[in-house]
Amino acid sequence: MRGLFDKRQTVPMTGIVTDMSAGVKLLVTAVVAVTALVVSGPVGQGVLFVLTTAYALLIKRPKLMLALYLLMVLMMGLAALMAQGVQWVMPGMGSNTLSGLIIPFLRGLSMMNVVLVLALTTRVEELLSTLEGWHLPFWLFFPVSVMLRFIPTFFRDLQQVWEALRIRGWPVGVKMMFFHPLWSVRLVMIPVLFRALKTSETLGVSAELKGIGVGYRASGLKPRRRYALDVWACTGLIVSVGLVALSEWQFGALFPTIGRSMM
C-alpha cells in the first residue's frame, strides 16, 4: 500500500516541470480549462493545443503522449462514425458533423496535455499539502488527489497486464486489437478494469491512512520553493493566454462556419 504513494514511483526527480510548485501546475490546469471553454474558434484552439503540447513535451515522455494522441484520434473517429450514422438514420439531426467535432477534440487534447503534466510530475505529498493549504473542502480535494494519483498507477497496471500477456505467448498489439477485438477486450480491457477498481479503492484507503481530512498528517513534506521558476511559469502562462486571445481575435474570422458550428 505504501508503494502506491511512493514518490519515487510517481514522478521523475529531474526536469524543469518537476521543479515547478504544485500550486502553479494546478493554476496552469485551471487556466487552460477556462480558456478551452471560452475560446470557440479553431484558430485559438489550435494555438492552445500547440502551446500545451510544448508544455507536455517537457516531461520527456514522447511515446506515452503519442499513444494517448492515437487513442484520442481513435475516439474521434468512432464519434464521427456514430454521428454520421445518426445523421443517416435521421437526416434532420444536424449537418457538418465532422467539423463539429474539431473543437471538442482540440479541447480534449489541450486538457489531456496539462493534466498529464500535473499527474506525472507532481509529488502526491506536495499536491495534498497545496490543496489543503488552499483550505478547500475535503469532499473536493480528496477525490482530486486520488484521481490525479490514479493516472500514473493506471498506466503501470496497463503495462503489467500487457507484459503478462506477452509472457503467456499472446500476440498482443495493434494487429490483435483490430482483427480480434473481442479477444482484446477479454484479455486486456477486463483485467485492466478490475485492476483499476482495486487500485482506486486502495489509493483512497492509503490517503485516509495518511490522515487526509482529519486535521493532521501521518507524514509530511515541506513544499519546495522555486520562486524564480514559478514566476517564469506564471509569466509564460499569461503570455500564452494572450497569444490564444490575439490569434482568435485576428484570425478567427477566417473560419466563421466552423467557429459557429462549435458553439
N, C-alpha and C positions, 0 to 999 in steps of 0.2 A: 504493500500500500504506500509505503514511503517513497518507493521508486516512481510512483505516478506523479509526485510533486518534486522529484529530484531535478533541480535546475540544470544539472549537467546533461540530462537527457532532453531538456526542453529547448534550449537555445544554444547557438554557438557563442563562445565567450569573447569573440572579437568582432570588429566591424563597427562602422560609424553608426549604423541604425541601432545596434545593440546598446551602444553607449548613450543613446538618447533616453531621456527620462520617460517613464510610463505615462505620465500626465501629458507630455507633448504628443506622444503617439496616439493617445486617446483623443486629444484635441484634433489631430490631423484626421482621424477616422470620422469624428463628428462633423467637421467642416466639409469633408469630401461628401459625406452622406447628404448634408443640406444642399451643397452645390449641385450634386447629381439630381436632386429632386427639383431644384429651382430651374436649372438650365433645361430647356425643352428642344433646342436645336441640335442637329447633328454635328455642326462645326464645334460648338462649345463642348459637347460630349466627347468628340474626338480628341480635342486638346486635353480635356481632363483625363481621358484614358491614357494618352501618351505620357502625361506628367506622372500619373500614378504608376504606370508601368516602369518608368525610370526610377521611381521611389522603391518599387518592389524589387527591382534588379539589384539593389544594394544588399539584399540578403544573400546573394550569390547562390540561388537555388534554381538555375535555369531549367533543369529537367522537370522539377516539380511544377514550375509555372507553365511549361509547355504542356504537360499532362492536363493541368487544370483548364488551360485555354482550349485544348482539344475537347475536353468534356463539355465546356460551355458551348462550343460550336455544335457538338452533337445534340445538346439540349435545344439550341436554337433551331437546328434542322428539324427535330421532332416537333417543336412548337409550330414551325412553318407548315409542316405536313398536316398537322392537326387543323390548323387554321384554314388551309386550302380545302381540306375535307369538309369542314363545316360550311365553307363558302359554296362548295359544290352541291352539298345537300340542300342548303338554304341560301340561295344567292343574295337575298336581301340582308344578310347579316353583316355585310361590310365589303370593302374593296381595298385593294393595295395592301394586302395583309403582310406581305414580306417586308415592305418598307416600314410598316407599323411595328415591327419587332426590332428595328435597328437601335432605337433609343433605349428601350428596356435592356437590350443585350449589352450596350455600352455602359449603362448604369451598373449592371451586374458585374461586369469586368472591373470597373473602377473600384467598386466596393470590395470585390474579391482581392484586389491588389493591396489595399490598405489594411484590411482585416488579416490577410496573410502575414504582413509585416508585423502587426501587433501581436498575433498569436505565436509566431515563431521566434521573435527576438525579445520578448519581454519575460522577465522572471516572474513566476507566479507570486512570490512574496512581495515583490515591488508593486505588482499590479494591485494586489489586495490592499497593501498599505496605502496606495494612492486613492483607490476607491473609498476606503474607509476614511481617509483624511479629508475627502470632499464631503463627508457627512451625508452620503447617500443612504437611503433606506435599505435595510437588509434584504428585503424582497427584490430589490433592483440589482444591487451589485453582486449578490451571491450567485444568481443564475448567469450573469455576465461573466464572472470569473470562471465558473465551471465550464461554460460554453467555449470560452477562448482557450482554456487549457485542454479541452476535448479535441480541438483541431489537430495539434501535432500527435496526440495519442491515437487518434483515428487513423492518421497516415501510417503510424507504426504498426497498428493492428492489420491494416490492409497489406502492408509489406510482409508481415509474418504469415498471413494466410496465403499470399501469392507464393512465397518461398516454400511453404509446406506442400502446396500442390505440385510445385516443380520437383521436390524431393520424391514425391509419390509417383512421378512419371507422367503427370498430366501435362499436355502441351498448351499451357495457358499462354495467352497472348491476344493480340488484336484479331488474328485469324480465327481463333476459337470463339471470341465474342461475337463475330459477325456470322460465322457459319454454324455455330452451335450455341445460340443464345440461351436456350433452356438449360443446357449443361452449365453455362457460365453463371446463370442465376443460382442454380443449385449449389455449385462448388465454390463460388466466390461471394455472391451477394448475401446469401443466407448466413454463412459463418461470420461475415463482417457485421451483419446486422446484430446477431446475438452478442458478439464481442463488444459492439458499440453500446448496446444496452447495459451490459455488465460493467463496462468501463465508466459510463456516465454515473451509474449508481455508486461505484467505488470512489470516483472523484468527489461526489457530493459528501460521502461519509468522511473521506480524508480531509476535506475542507472544514467540516464541522469539528473533527478531532483536533484541528489546529486552533480552535477557539474562535472561529469566524462568527460574528454576530452575538457573542456572549460578553463582550466588554473587555476581554483580554485575549492575548495571543499565546499559544503554546511555544511558538518560536518566532523570532522577529528578524527583520532585515532592514537595516537603515538604507533608504534610497540613496543611490549615488548622485552626486551633484555634478552636473555638466552644464553649468550656466551658459558658457560661451556656445557650446554645441546646440543647446536648446534655443538660444537667441537666434542663431543662424537658421535653425529649423523653422522657427516661427516666421522669420523674415521670408524664407523660401515659400512657406505656406501662403503668406499674404501676396507675394508676387505671383504665385501660381493661380490663386483665385482671381487676381487682377487680369492675368493673361486669358483665363477662361472667359471672364466677362467681356474683355476687349474683343476677343475673337468672335464671340457670339454677337456683339453689337455691330462689328464691322462687316462680318461675312455671313451672318445668319440669314440675311435676305437672299443669299444665293440658292437656298434650298427651301423655299417657302412651302411647297407642297408637303415635303417630308416633315418639316417642322410642325405643320398643323396636324398631321396625322398622328403625332406622338402625344398630343395633349390628352 
